[in-house]
Amino acid sequence: MDLECEILNCLDGRRKCGRFGNTWFGFHWTGTIMKRNTALKILNPILVVLAVNQATTVLFREKLSAETFEFFHQGGGAILLGLIIVHFVLNFNWIKANYFPK
């Protein structure tokens, strides 16, 4: 048994090594990679903070310098867009079940 199989067996207690079973780039889903719900619990508050950042920078754009506005509004918007895409990817099974019924 090679090292990867031993690591996988250690993570979930299995005796067999399924190299392509529940592995993804050498990491076991239930061991090393963060679970979807845990990732969403971290991601969702970050999305809220970034959305509040967008609204706040628009409301106070007159009082902010152009450089500060650009940094917070445009930079925050780019990060927000990227994290929204990650949010959709993490929730794709729910989206598929509710919006694309068989």
SVG drawing of the C-alpha trace seen along z (x, -y; Angstrom):
<svg xmlns="http://www.w3.org/2000/svg" viewBox="-39 -65 43 68">
<polyline fill="none" stroke="black" stroke-width="0.4" points="0.0,0.0 1.5,-3.4 1.6,-6.5 -1.4,-8.1 -3.6,-5.1 -2.3,-5.0 -3.2,-8.7 -6.7,-8.1 -7.2,-5.1 -6.1,-7.1 -8.6,-9.9 -11.7,-7.7 -10.8,-4.3 -11.2,-2.4 -8.9,0.5 -9.0,0.3 -7.4,-2.3 -9.7,-3.8 -7.3,-6.2 -10.2,-7.8 -13.0,-7.1 -13.5,-10.0 -10.3,-11.8 -9.7,-15.1 -6.1,-16.0 -4.9,-13.7 -7.1,-15.1 -10.0,-13.2 -13.3,-15.0 -14.1,-14.2 -10.6,-14.8 -8.5,-17.7 -10.9,-19.7 -13.2,-22.1 -16.8,-20.9 -19.3,-22.9 -21.4,-24.1 -18.3,-25.2 -17.1,-27.2 -20.5,-28.8 -20.5,-29.8 -17.2,-31.6 -18.2,-33.0 -21.6,-34.4 -20.6,-36.9 -17.7,-38.1 -20.3,-38.6 -22.4,-40.7 -19.4,-42.8 -18.5,-43.4 -22.1,-44.3 -22.2,-46.8 -18.9,-48.2 -20.3,-48.8 -23.4,-50.6 -21.3,-52.7 -18.8,-53.8 -21.6,-54.9 -23.3,-56.9 -20.1,-58.6 -18.4,-59.0 -18.5,-62.8 -16.5,-62.7 -14.0,-60.1 -11.0,-60.9 -11.1,-59.5 -8.2,-57.1 -10.0,-55.9 -13.3,-55.4 -11.6,-53.5 -9.7,-51.3 -12.7,-50.4 -15.6,-50.4 -13.9,-49.0 -11.6,-46.6 -14.4,-45.5 -16.7,-45.0 -14.2,-42.8 -13.7,-40.7 -17.5,-40.6 -18.1,-39.4 -15.5,-36.6 -17.0,-35.5 -20.5,-35.5 -19.3,-33.1 -17.8,-30.9 -21.1,-31.1 -23.0,-29.9 -20.5,-27.0 -20.9,-25.9 -24.7,-26.1 -25.0,-24.6 -26.7,-21.4 -29.4,-23.4 -29.8,-25.7 -30.0,-22.7 -32.6,-21.0 -34.8,-24.1 -34.5,-25.8 -33.9,-22.9 -36.2,-20.1 -36.2,-16.9"/>
</svg>
